[in-house]
Each structure stands twice: as structure tokens, then as C-alpha cells.
């Protein structure tokens, strides 16, 4: 609750005005009116702030290149030096707050802050995600999340989770980086999806365990994961790809169809506590 920001002689509104002027496009510096609209600040109050900063020699008014009658605001040499000092002090203050957090905790904090901004409507609703290699704990998470989601949405029993654990375990045990890979999708510090590609034979790659968390649907993640497996398979010299799924998994089948996969065969079976129709899909690369 300090009256002045970052142990400086300037208040938060003053520093915010300096920030806006410092970060404005060089070719189109803002006018006082532009700042007022951007910050939602009372005209009279903003005028007093600008005059005070002018009086301190931090801000200058110059004719706009686009309109000579319009006065634009720019930082003076002194103003730039003051702003750079404030910027450095802000970075030091943030570093001091984070120094006792581990790298993982810092990542979790950044992710949580991004999630809060997204939920409150600050920024795009279509949050971005990254794809990375698995880290310790990811394979267990993938197994758990598969079991949890398919039980909730399709009523499958614990034997499906056991099958996922077997597939994941075999992948880890016999993993060959020259022709196999796992992708993990992460958003805001949380894992939201995954997929595996394994060697079936010299010419055939097998896509396994495509997973998209319910919170990430609509981001195009499933399509992106499948595209990555196909790109990888081509790079490694595979000539075709196959996968096994079930007829009831409609959303996944749509992704496969859109990626050019075709239904090769299907067979009724009783698994995971349900009567199902298993399907083999494939495509040439």
C-alpha cells in the first residue's frame, strides 16, 4: 500500500502513464486524449498527471507527424532513463518474490496467473498450448486420466485403465527414439493431452492413446496431435499408419477421418464392462 511505486518518487498512475508512453509505437505516439481513452482515466486527473511529468522533464509534447495540430506525448531523455530504472526495479522486485520458488513452482505460478486471466476474459479464449516430450510423472498421469475420463463419459470399468497402463509400460520399456515418440500437450502449466506413435513393423507406424482433456476441447488439440504423429512417421520413413479405436468414440473417429484415415475392419467384442465394436483405421503416408 505504499503511496509511491517501486521506492520511487512517482505514484502508480504516474508510472502507468510513463509505461504507456514508453511502449507506444514510435511512429504513432499517443496524445493525452488517446491515453485517457486507453486507461479509462478522468480527463482532468490525467491532465494533472501529464503536466506534473512535464514539469519534471520526463514527458514532452511534440506535433504529430500525421496531424500537426495534434500534440503527441513522448519521453524525454531523462524520462527514458527514469522509466528504464523503474523497469529494472520492477524486474528485481518480481525476482525477489520468486527466488524461493523452485523452477516447477514458478511454472505452476505462471500457469495459474495465465488461467486466471483467461477465465476473467483477459486475452483470447483460444488459449495456446505447447507440445513436449514426457517428463517424470507424465506417464502415470496419462494412465490415470484415461481411466478417469472413459469411466465418466462411457462407463468403462477399471480394466480399460489396466490396458492403458500396459500400453504405456510397454512403450517405456522398449522405447526406440529412432522410430517412436510420445507427445504431451501442456497449457498454463497443466497437461491437457497426449498421444503415442510406436513401431508396428518396418513400414507401419501405430498411433496409440490419443487423449484430449475435456477442458481443452475446441482448441484443435486432437487434430494437432494427429498431425504431429503423421509428420513424425513420414520423417522416419514409414509408409503407412494404423490405429485401433471403438465405434462409440465418435469425436476421435471424426479427427481420424479428417486426417485421411479410412476404416479397414471392425469386430464386436466385450471389453471394459461394455459390448463394443472395435475398429482398425489406416492410411498411406
KAJO-V161214 format. One record per pair of residues at least 12 apart in sequence whose ideal C-beta (glycine too) atoms are under 7 Angstrom apart, sorted by the first residue. I is the first residue (numbers start at 0). J is the second residue. If there is no record, write none. Layout:
i | j
I | J
I | J
//
This chain:
i | j
5 | 85
5 | 88
5 | 89
5 | 92
6 | 88
7 | 85
12 | 48
13 | 48
13 | 51
13 | 52
14 | 85
15 | 38
16 | 34
16 | 48
16 | 49
16 | 52
17 | 52
17 | 57
17 | 78
17 | 82
19 | 34
19 | 37
19 | 38
20 | 58
20 | 72
20 | 73
20 | 74
21 | 74
21 | 82
28 | 71
28 | 72
28 | 73
29 | 71
29 | 72
30 | 69
30 | 70
30 | 71
30 | 72
31 | 45
31 | 46
31 | 49
31 | 72
49 | 72
56 | 75
56 | 77
57 | 74
57 | 75
57 | 77
57 | 78
57 | 81
58 | 72
58 | 74
58 | 75
58 | 78
59 | 73
59 | 75
60 | 72
61 | 73
106 | 188
107 | 188
109 | 188
110 | 187
110 | 188
110 | 189
111 | 188
113 | 187
114 | 187
125 | 218
126 | 186
126 | 187
128 | 184
128 | 185
128 | 186
128 | 191
128 | 218
128 | 220
129 | 185
130 | 182
130 | 184
130 | 227
131 | 183
131 | 185
132 | 181
132 | 183
133 | 181
133 | 183
137 | 183
137 | 190
138 | 167
138 | 171
140 | 190
141 | 167
141 | 193
141 | 208
141 | 210
142 | 160
142 | 163
142 | 164
142 | 167
144 | 210
144 | 212
145 | 160
145 | 163
145 | 208
145 | 210
146 | 159
146 | 160
146 | 163
148 | 213
153 | 247
154 | 273
155 | 271
155 | 272
155 | 273
156 | 271
156 | 272
158 | 271
159 | 271
163 | 208
166 | 207
166 | 208
170 | 195
170 | 197
175 | 198
178 | 198
178 | 235
179 | 196
179 | 197
179 | 198
180 | 196
180 | 231
181 | 193
181 | 195
182 | 194
182 | 224
182 | 227
184 | 220
184 | 224
186 | 215
191 | 212
191 | 214
191 | 215
191 | 220
192 | 210
192 | 211
192 | 212
192 | 215
192 | 220
192 | 224
193 | 208
193 | 210
194 | 206
194 | 208
194 | 209
194 | 224
194 | 228
195 | 207
195 | 208
196 | 228
196 | 231
196 | 232
199 | 241
202 | 237
202 | 238
202 | 239
203 | 237
203 | 239
203 | 241
204 | 232
204 | 237
204 | 240
205 | 241
205 | 242
206 | 228
206 | 240
206 | 242
209 | 221
209 | 224
209 | 225
209 | 251
221 | 254
222 | 254
222 | 257
225 | 254
225 | 258
229 | 258
229 | 284
232 | 284
233 | 284
237 | 284
238 | 283
238 | 284
239 | 281
239 | 282
239 | 283
239 | 284
240 | 281
240 | 282
240 | 284
241 | 279
241 | 280
241 | 281
242 | 255
242 | 280
243 | 277
243 | 279
244 | 278
244 | 280
245 | 275
245 | 276
245 | 277
245 | 278
246 | 265
246 | 276
246 | 278
247 | 275
255 | 280
259 | 282
260 | 280
260 | 281
260 | 282
261 | 280
261 | 281
261 | 282
262 | 278
262 | 280
263 | 279
263 | 280
263 | 281
264 | 279
265 | 277
265 | 278
//
